[in-house]
Every structure is written in C-alpha cells, then in structure tokens.
Amino acid sequence: FSSLGQVFSCREAPPNKFLKRKNNNTKATLSSTFLQVRQRTMRLSTQQLSELEEQGFLVVENVLDPARDLDPILQEMNQVLDLLLDDLVANGTITKEQQDGIQSQTNSTENEHWRFDHRLCELIRMTGNSFSQNFDFSLPKGLIDPDAPLYLGRAIFELIAHHQELLECVQSVVEHESGEEETNNDDDTTTCQHKKPIRLYSNPVQHIRLKPPASVGPVKAERGSVKADATPWHQDSGVLTSDADETQVWTVWIPLGSDVDEFNGCLQVVPKSHQEFQTVVPHCPLGAGILSIPDTLIDKAHVQPVPMKRGSILILHRRLFHASVPNLTDHLRSSLDLRYQPAHQPTGRSYFPGMVVGHDYKNEKDTAGAVHQDQKEQELEETAVSVSHEEWQRLWYEARRILSAPENQEIWKDFDRWHTHDGMATHDMCA
C-alpha cells in the first residue's frame, strides 16, 4: 500500500502525480484531429445551459461525425475481438471450428458495428461470458488481476482527449456551473470571463458499455458489467468515493454503434431529480459490483426515456437519477460513458490515472482575473497534465501492476462506499 501512496498520492491528487515524478518534461502529442481547423463552435447556448441546469440532462445532436469519430473505435474493437478469439482457441475455451463459426457470422461488406455485433453476440451465446472487460478502457471495481485486459486504443484516446466539438460542449457546461462564462449576444453562445479558463480533466471512471440482446445473455456477468437486463437506478456520484461528492463532474453518454431507443436499451431519467436530492442518496449493493437507488426514492410517474441518434451526446448531472431499459432487440447496444471535471478537484478514484484534455493551460501565466485557489486545489491542479496516447497507456498499465500486487489486494474495498468491510450494506434503506 505504501508504494501506491508514494506513486499516486492516493487521497491528495489526481494519479498523474506519478507522471510528473517519472518525467517532468513529458509533453502531450497533439493529434491531427485536435489541430484540425473547424468552422463551427459547439459551445452550448444560454438556453441549452439553462435547460441542463433545470432538468439535469441535455441531448446535443450532431456533435460527433459517426464515420470519423466512432467507426475507428469499433474498428479497433473488432481487432481486439480477433485477438480474443485467437486466445480463446489457444487456451481451449473454444475450438478452432467454433472460432470459424463465429467468424462466419459476418462478411466483408458489413460495417464495423455489425461485424462486432454479430461476432460478439455469437461468442456470448457460445460461452455464456460477456467479455466486457476486454473492451473497456478502465479497470474493474474489484479485485484486479495482473493480466486484466484493457482496451487503450488510439481512437478512443483521441475522442476523449482531443475532440474539439465534444470538449467545447463540456467546457461550456463546466464553466457555467462554476460561474465562469458570459453570453455572446451575437449568437447566444457563451465565452469564459476569466483570462485563465478552467482546465478540463478526464475523470478515469469511464467505460465502454456493451448490452447484448436479452436472448443472448450473458449467463456469467463480470463484476460491474452491464448485462442485457435493465441497469438499475443510480447517480453517477454514487459510484465515486465520497471525497468527490463536491466535484463538478459531468457524464457524457454516447451511443457508439447505433441509434438507441426504448427497445434496445436507451437511458431513462427522472428529470429534476438532481434538484430534489442535493446530496448523494444511498445506493444499495445488488451483487457483482452493481448498485441501485432504493425503489422508494424513484418518482416513477415522471420517468422519461431518452432515445438518441448516433452522433449525438447526452450530458448528465452527477446527481441525476438515471437507469437503462433492457435490450429487447436481436442486436448489441454499445455506448460510451465519458466523464469530465475541473482539473483541481478529486476524481473519486484516486488510484486511477486521469489526464488534462484539450488545451493545456499548465504553463500559462496566471492573471489578476484568475480564480483564487486554496493550497489543496493548487496542488491537485499542478499534478494534472496532458499526456500522449503512449503515456496514457503506460499510466493505466502501471496502475494495473500496482493495484494487482498482493499487498494491495484490499484496496478495491476503498472504491465501494456502500459496503462495510464485512460485506454488509452501509444504509438502513438497503435492508
């Protein structure tokens, strides 16, 4: 445990303190995507920001170009699936004939989503396993194996760290909540008042979610994985540790492979629940790392499904009650959960590596107009840096190595605020 504290400064700073200690001269490699000049701004209008503030959620359409931004991620995931199938044959989980049968579920004329959909669903049907961790870019909330799979491809990194329109949307939301924006009367968009804008940070508690059809399974759910059935009601702050209760973290939920609706597992929300409940409410453990808000707190009369087109994003307040409906179709529903916050605030998973995204203001001189920060905030911000794709990969592999060490096997219990160390629920409402 002591080595983990020395490397990541467990409670006091984002995990990139490790990066700072290893190499103070590390620079981010800005991608051509990030440097590309685009003709439009995606900063939210005052009307959109007001709606988000009131309702707790907002769909913003056409932020992403599916072919440019999402298909490369699916292409990488298909490559991961190819390697997974080879490994399963090598270790005897499936036979070569079964692998050929899975590969025959697709053809060269199909797009990346359908290639992934057909083959993964057949593998799940054949084995009863979800294999969700093989396609996730965060570590599981539980005991971590030294060989736990991680998908850390360049395409997902570019989307998280360098996608200009996406980051402009999120930046305007974070600045609005912090009182840092002003209205541009010409087009009703917002700009930052301060000469030193808030530095945006990628919170490391983010995932690729794979929801197979209910007819497929999986039988053996991985810890914390989303299965075919409905995802229970929760607040995103409820999955973070309590030190991040006041962190201004925002979730960006993105349909990855296809449009989402009430038949294939779209999200559903309780509008304004973030206003009704000004704190993190109790979350009851359901097993396998799954949490649920007590049913008595859900205003079912006002539940609203949120169907979305591919290329749109859904921004969620951290306290908003939300869930997902079952996937009743014959096809996989895939999505991204991304999370962003100001760089100087705790992440709620201090053992995992986050990173500064978009423009890095680290080396710019402070001005008289900048917000005063206390010493702890300043220390947190100073340890947060932007990184290259290769450095991001290294940080995650290093986190996996440290957290899987025998002396650190109990650390996962720190992730779960809703269990006592003897495995009991921490709140009477869960009895």
C-alpha angles and dihedrals in degrees: 000000000000092000090053091051091049094050102040101021086231104215104019110053145018110275093254087089082089090059092050092052094046097048124000091186097058111135129193117249104225112216126230086245091060094045095047112114112236127192101221137061122225098194107134121252122243088253092055092046091050091050091049091048092050101039100031094229138061134185113214113192129216096011091133133045103225095208095047101035110025107028093063089057091052090047090056091046089053088054090051089050091052090054092044091054091050090051092048090053091047093052094043098248090123132011127243088250090055090049090053089050091053092048090051089063089082142038138207093261095063122096122245095265096054092044089055095040097052096043098044093046090052091049091050090048090050099046106023090231127118098209087200094147091062089066100039127100096207132063121254123264097247142039107351122216117217088235096043106150120246129186105215102160126163094243095060091043092053091051094049098042109027113023102125101200094044093049092046089057093050094042091056091050094049092046091048093053090047093048092244101125136084130195122258100214094203096069105004091245122130133243131191118265095203124082088222107051121210111275109238118226130197107231108221095223095092134116153182107245120208117191111183122198116284088240091061103048131183101236094190108049118199118233109280094001123140110243130198093271124078119296108237125247113276146147117239090229086060092069092053127079116264094254087074097053090110096039113120094231120161127196121222110198115195131187103230111186106018146352114292129223142154091288102053102038113282120170123267124203142191102230116228093009088125087063096044092051111043094182138045106281123217115284118204120218113239097180133265090057094298119138132194136190110238110270092235091068096056116098095212093180090069101041110135127195117221111213113188142189121234108264093039125105131213117214115204132192111234093241097045114119109237141156139165131249123234121275103246096170130091094249139074120262112211128184144165126236108200123175131197135183142159110292095236096061130085116266099215090237104063094173093063125078120246127174144208110260134202115004115010112222093179097112098037118109116254117242137212089258095057120112115260112245128200119237096265093051090048092051091049092050094046091056093051114091138163114251141196122252090256092051092048089054092048093051092053093047090049091050089051092050094051098042093049093053112116093241090057100047093110095054093089088072088068088064093061112069092172098065129066113225090259090060100257124133112260099221133062091225088069095057 
